[in-house]
Amino acid sequence: MSKINSSKINSVLFVCLGNICRSPTAEAVFRGLLSERGLSMDCDSAGTSGYHEGEEPDRRARLAGERRGLDFSGIRARGVRDEDFERFDLILAADRANLRELRARCPAQHQSKLTLMLSFLGEGEREVPDPYYGGDEGFEQVLDLLQQNCDKLLAQIAK
């Protein structure tokens, strides 16, 4: 399980490749948990690729999340910006490829903010599978993983 200095976590950025499936789902899950617990924290999502800039999250991701009561309003795809490395206290990558991309772009003084999105589950370095080219069950699996992970992340931050 990833160990973080919870006293310094006031903002979280979730990152995947296109910012239309995994990272916006993580953002919606995290925002929902914050709301349930009466907490406030800056959170956002972005992609290492800006290919889908301005688009809503994938329809299948939204449908799966909305069935579980998640709110995707206001979430639009965007690319990671240089200022994100300064702005966010914790930057969570969906998989190793995106983590490598973030590490290559991130200034040395902010490298400690980078980790895998599922690093709070305590099951080693797991990746969030990309559901884009699969069926609806992939979006459900991603939701299950992200809900468990974000719950543990918030518990660790609250310590």
Buried (B, 14 or more C-beta within 10 A) or exposed (E): EBEBEBEEBEBBBBBBBBBBBBBBBBBBBBBBBBEEEEEEBEBBBBBBBBEBEEBBBBEBBBEBBEEEEBEBEEBBBBBBEEEBBEBBBBBBBBBEBBBEBBEEBBEEEBEEBBBBBBBBBEEEEBBBBBBBEEEEEBBBBBBEBBBBBBBBBBEBBEE
